[in-house]
Amino acid sequence: MADRNFSTTRILLGIHDKQAAFVIREHGASPNPTPVEERREEGRVETGLVYEQAVGIEDETGRQLRLRRIELHLDEPTRHGENIIRLLTNVLAERDDCITRTHMAAL
């Protein structure tokens, strides 16, 4: 689990290459994932509404990686004025009993 400063295409592909799982907050500019499917509502947590979407990233050589984007649309903005928090993960939806609910509730 890491903050958005570690959300670069190179880092995400490197972690994936090591066959490790990650949940990293998405940076505003990098890696700039491309939506693969429509965003869908997953439910509500204490701090807001949760959405999920399949996205993809691509490095400069054309290598691609499919990820999940989990979005929390906050009821109240963060201290920095953000209304939406986006997480990127390579953990499959079937295996993440806790990512959506536990981590979003902590935000």
N, C-alpha and C positions, 0 to 999 in steps of 0.2 A: 504494500500500500504506500503510495507516495503522493506528494502534492504536484501541482501543475508544472513546476520547474523541471520535472522529469518526464513530461509528456512530449517527447519528441519521437519522430518516426524511428530514428536510429536506436534510441533506448528501448522503445516498445518492441521492435523486431529483435533486438539483442536479448531481451528477457524471454521472449517467446522461443528464440533459438535454443535457450538453455532449458527448455521445457518447464519453465516456471510460470506460475499464475501471477497475474497482477491486477490491481485496481488502482488506477491513477486518475487524479483529477485532470480534466481536459484543459489545456491552455487555450487562450483565445485565438492564437495564430498558428500554433503547431500542435499536432500534425495535420490539422484541417481535414478531418475524415469526411468521406463522401457517403451520403445515405445510400443504403442498399435496399431498405424497405421503409414503409411509412412508420412514423412514430405511433406507438399505441399506449394508452393509459393503462397503468398497472395497479393503481389504487392510491390510497391515501395513507400517509404516516403523520405523526404528531406535528411535524413542521411544514408539511405541504403535500403537493400532489406529485406522484412518481410516474414517469414515462420511461419507455424502453424502445430502442431502435437498433437494428443491425446497421453497422457502418463499415467502411473499408478504408485502409490507408495504403499508400504506395510509396516506395522509396525511389531514388533517382535512377535505379537500374530497372524499374518496372516491377519489382517484387511486391506482392500484395499480401495483406493480412486482413482478415475479417474480424471485427470486434463487436462488442455490445456497448452501446452508449446508454447509460442510465442517467436520466435527468430528474432533478428535484426542483419543482417550481415552488419556491418558498412563499409562505403566507406573509412573512415579514422579511425585508431585505437584510443582508448581512451588514456588518459594521462598515463594509466598504461599498455598500449600496447595490450589491448583486442580488438579483431576483431569481436567477437560475444557476444551479450548480450541476455540472456535467461530469460524469465519471466514465472512463473507458476501461474495459476489462476484456480479457481473453478467456474468462471463465464461462463455460456454457451455462445457459439458463437452468438446465436440469440439475446442475451440480451446485448451485449457489444458494442454498436454503437461506443464507443470511445476508448476502450482499445488499439486496434491495431494501429489506426492512431494517436490519441492524445498522448498517452504515449510513443510510439516509436519516434514520432517527437521530443519529449522533451529530448530524450536521445541523 
